[in-house]
Each structure stands twice: as C-alpha cells, then as structure tokens.
Amino acid sequence: MLFGDGIYFARRLATSNTVGKPAPGTRLKNPLRKMLLRTLLVVLAMVPVFALPYPFELDLFIPLLMLLFALATV
C-alpha cells in the first residue's frame, strides 16, 4: 500500500491552500538586509569614480549615470 499512500499525499499536496505559505515553525529570512548590503557595496564601489576629477575633468553626469545603472543591476 505504499503506492496508495503516495497518491494520497500527492492529492493532498495539490489541493492544499498552503502554496506560498511557510511551514509552521519555520522562520522566514528578511531579504531586505541582503539587498541593502548589495546597494551599499555598489555605492562604495562607485566612490572612486566620484573622487576621480583630480587628474581628469569629468562631467558629473557620467558618474551619476554609471551609479544609476550599477544600482539598477542590484
């Protein structure tokens, strides 16, 4: 009767309304920390571009455009 139990389990799983809900007793991790950390790392990686104008003269638009595209990839 192992095969019959598997069918019962599959039917119960397919008809349950718990799709997308966590199992009882489990904690969900908040992804906001990871996203904010990635954003901070992107901004820190762009700091040298903003500090670059000593030997070169850059318009402010170019570093801002680079920063916006870099943040859009996060």
trRosetta pair geometry for C-beta under 8 A, 3 or more apart (Angstrom, degrees):
i j d omega theta_ij theta_ji phi_ij phi_ji
1 4 4.8 -46 -164 38 73 118
1 5 6.2 79 138 -25 82 96
2 5 5.7 -53 -153 33 35 113
2 6 6.7 38 150 -22 65 103
3 6 5.7 -53 -155 31 34 114
3 7 6.8 33 151 -17 65 103
4 7 5.8 -52 -150 34 35 110
4 8 6.4 36 152 -18 66 105
5 8 5.6 -53 -148 37 34 113
5 9 6.3 36 153 -20 66 106
6 9 5.6 -53 -147 37 31 112
6 10 6.3 30 154 -18 65 106
7 10 5.7 -54 -145 37 31 110
7 11 6.3 31 155 -18 65 106
8 11 5.9 -55 -147 37 29 110
8 12 6.3 27 156 -17 64 108
9 12 5.8 -57 -146 39 29 109
9 13 6.1 29 155 -19 64 110
10 13 5.7 -55 -144 39 29 112
10 14 6.2 26 157 -18 65 109
11 14 5.9 -57 -144 38 29 108
11 15 6.2 5 164 -1 65 114
12 15 6.4 -68 -139 48 25 96
12 16 6.2 41 159 -46 64 103
13 16 6.0 -41 -143 8 26 116
16 19 7.2 140 95 -35 83 75
18 21 4.7 -90 -164 51 72 117
22 26 4.9 -131 169 75 115 111
22 27 8.0 38 164 -139 160 3
22 28 5.6 -129 -59 -60 150 102
23 26 4.9 66 65 -1 86 125
30 33 6.1 85 95 -5 96 96
31 34 5.4 -56 -163 42 62 112
31 35 5.9 60 142 -22 84 106
32 35 5.7 -59 -146 40 33 110
32 36 6.1 30 158 -17 68 108
33 36 5.9 -59 -146 39 27 107
33 37 6.3 28 155 -20 64 108
34 37 5.7 -54 -147 36 30 113
34 38 6.5 31 154 -18 64 104
35 38 5.8 -52 -149 36 32 110
35 39 6.4 33 152 -19 64 106
35 74 6.9 115 -156 152 75 110
36 39 5.5 -52 -146 37 34 114
36 40 6.3 37 153 -20 65 105
37 40 5.6 -53 -147 36 31 112
37 41 6.4 32 154 -18 64 105
38 41 5.6 -54 -148 37 32 112
38 42 6.5 34 153 -20 65 103
38 74 4.8 155 126 -147 118 116
39 42 5.7 -53 -150 34 32 111
39 43 6.5 30 153 -16 65 105
39 71 6.5 43 -134 -133 86 92
39 74 5.6 135 -79 135 68 170
40 43 5.8 -55 -147 38 32 110
40 44 6.2 31 154 -17 66 107
41 44 5.6 -53 -143 39 32 111
41 45 6.3 34 155 -22 64 105
42 45 5.7 -54 -149 35 31 112
42 46 6.5 24 153 -15 63 108
42 67 7.7 121 144 -151 101 68
42 70 4.9 166 -170 142 116 111
42 71 5.8 150 117 -84 149 62
42 73 7.9 162 -112 63 142 94
42 74 5.8 -100 -29 -56 148 129
43 46 5.8 -61 -150 39 32 108
43 47 7.1 57 148 -47 62 87
43 67 7.2 46 -113 -147 65 110
43 71 7.7 37 -64 -80 80 106
44 47 5.7 -24 -156 -8 39 118
45 48 7.8 -48 175 21 40 98
45 70 7.3 -149 81 -175 117 152
46 49 5.2 -50 -167 32 64 118
46 50 6.6 59 141 -18 82 100
46 63 6.9 126 -179 -171 105 94
46 66 6.6 163 -129 111 115 105
46 67 4.8 86 -163 -97 165 91
46 70 6.2 -178 -63 50 123 159
47 50 5.8 -60 -153 38 38 107
47 51 6.3 24 154 -10 71 111
48 51 5.5 -63 -140 47 37 105
48 52 6.4 67 153 -56 65 90
49 52 5.5 -26 -157 -13 33 126
49 63 4.6 159 132 -123 110 107
49 66 6.2 -92 161 81 168 147
49 67 7.7 -166 75 -56 137 91
50 63 5.2 131 -81 170 67 158
51 54 7.6 -2 159 -11 69 103
52 55 7.5 -64 179 45 68 80
52 56 5.8 -16 150 52 99 111
52 58 6.2 37 92 2 115 135
52 63 7.6 172 30 -76 119 129
53 56 6.2 -97 -128 81 38 65
53 57 6.1 47 -151 -116 89 40
53 58 5.7 -117 -89 30 85 86
58 62 5.3 -97 -177 52 111 130
58 63 6.5 85 127 -27 139 101
59 62 5.6 102 69 -6 82 97
60 63 6.4 -60 -161 43 47 101
60 64 6.0 41 150 -16 76 115
61 64 5.8 -67 -147 45 30 110
61 65 5.9 32 158 -23 69 109
62 65 5.8 -54 -144 35 27 111
62 66 6.5 27 156 -17 61 106
63 66 5.5 -54 -146 38 35 113
63 67 6.2 37 155 -21 67 104
64 67 5.6 -52 -146 36 33 112
64 68 6.4 32 156 -19 65 104
65 68 5.8 -53 -146 35 31 110
65 69 6.5 26 157 -12 64 106
66 69 6.0 -59 -148 40 30 106
66 70 6.1 29 155 -19 66 109
67 70 5.7 -57 -144 38 30 111
67 71 6.2 26 158 -15 65 108
68 71 5.9 -55 -144 40 29 108
68 72 6.3 34 153 -25 62 106
69 72 5.5 -51 -146 32 33 116
69 73 6.9 34 155 -22 62 100
70 73 6.1 -55 -159 28 34 109
70 74 7.5 39 146 -28 61 97
71 74 5.7 -43 -159 15 44 115
